[in-house]
């Protein structure tokens, strides 16, 4: 699998300089490095499974879009958009998805806006590709 980095904080080869890391932490917050590590783990797992007929585009920003697309996988099986999220104790219940919230100290519903934002990103990608 070939990886294309589009993050404003990474070089084309995926390297993050100390200055870029500081800018990213200021812009994205202290969770940025943890989120990045999760994305890296998913990318590494995909890389072990897929050959060079696949391209993984990391942190793609579409024109006029507020959020980046964490990963877009393009290959013989089609185009796939991945949003990488980290939840502790994620479970599906009859009332929807629930997770452990450390700030609240208890089980909370997964915020609906995350699912809506992910659906919106996938829709934006489909519209972009349709043009």
Secondary structure, DSSP 4 states (H G I P E B T S, - for coil): -EEEE--TTS-TTS---HHHHHHHHHHH-TTHHHHHHHHHHHHHHHHHH--TT-EEEEEE--TT-SS-EEEEEEETTEEEEE-----EEEEEETTEEEEEETTTTEEEEPPHHHHHHHHHHHHHHHHHHH-
